[in-house]
Amino acid sequence: DDYEYEEIPDDNFSIPEGEEDLAKAIQMVQEQATDTQILEQKTVLPSKQLIPEVIEDFLCNFLIKMGMTRTLDCFQSEW
């Protein structure tokens, strides 16, 4: 044979050797389809950027009231 065989990448969805049968193959495909549906339906949580902005405002206002301008400058450069 002059034919060159290519290696097929392993997707980790294979059935262990010796346990190959149609019922298990169908079950694996159904589980994979269910997993895909769950991932597609996954709700996106709102970002938590609103809370840090409130905290940032509070800290900035506090530092201004206390006259801590150097600390305020450091905080703003780090934040």
C-alpha positions as CSV (number, residue, x, y, z in Angstrom):
1,D,0.0,0.0,0.0
2,D,1.3,3.4,-1.0
3,Y,-1.6,5.2,0.8
4,E,-0.6,7.5,3.7
5,Y,-3.0,7.4,6.7
6,E,-3.7,10.6,8.6
7,E,-4.3,10.6,12.4
8,I,-7.8,11.8,13.4
9,P,-7.8,14.2,16.4
10,D,-9.4,12.8,19.5
11,D,-12.4,14.8,20.6
12,N,-12.8,12.9,23.9
13,F,-16.3,11.8,22.9
14,S,-15.2,8.2,22.2
15,I,-16.5,5.1,23.8
16,P,-13.9,3.0,25.7
17,E,-12.6,0.1,23.7
18,G,-14.5,-3.1,24.3
19,E,-17.8,-1.3,25.2
20,E,-18.7,-0.4,21.6
21,D,-22.4,-0.9,20.8
22,L,-25.1,1.1,19.1
23,A,-27.0,1.9,22.2
24,K,-24.0,3.5,23.9
25,A,-23.1,5.4,20.8
26,I,-26.7,6.8,20.5
27,Q,-26.6,7.7,24.2
28,M,-23.3,9.5,23.8
29,V,-24.6,11.5,20.9
30,Q,-27.8,12.4,22.8
31,E,-25.8,13.6,25.8
32,Q,-23.5,15.7,23.6
33,A,-26.6,17.3,22.0
34,T,-28.1,18.0,25.4
35,D,-24.9,19.6,26.6
36,T,-24.8,21.8,23.5
37,Q,-28.4,22.9,24.1
38,I,-27.7,23.7,27.7
39,L,-24.7,25.8,26.7
40,E,-26.7,27.7,24.1
41,Q,-29.5,28.4,26.5
42,K,-27.1,29.6,29.3
43,T,-28.2,32.9,30.5
44,V,-25.8,35.8,30.5
45,L,-25.3,37.3,33.9
46,P,-25.2,41.1,34.0
47,S,-21.8,42.6,34.5
48,K,-21.0,43.7,38.0
49,Q,-19.4,47.0,36.8
50,L,-22.1,49.1,38.3
51,I,-21.2,48.2,41.9
52,P,-17.4,49.0,41.6
53,E,-18.3,52.4,40.1
54,V,-20.5,53.2,43.2
55,I,-17.6,52.0,45.5
56,E,-15.2,54.1,43.5
57,D,-17.4,57.2,43.8
58,F,-17.8,56.6,47.6
59,L,-14.0,56.3,48.1
60,C,-13.2,59.3,45.9
61,N,-15.7,61.5,47.8
62,F,-14.4,60.2,51.2
63,L,-10.8,61.0,50.2
64,I,-11.8,64.5,49.0
65,K,-13.7,65.2,52.2
66,M,-10.7,64.1,54.3
67,G,-8.3,66.2,52.2
68,M,-6.3,63.1,51.2
69,T,-5.3,64.4,47.8
70,R,-2.2,62.3,47.4
71,T,-4.0,59.1,48.4
72,L,-6.8,60.1,46.0
73,D,-4.3,60.5,43.1
74,C,-2.7,57.1,43.9
75,F,-6.2,55.5,44.1
76,Q,-7.3,56.9,40.8
77,S,-4.1,55.9,39.0
78,E,-4.4,52.3,40.4
79,W,-8.2,52.0,39.8
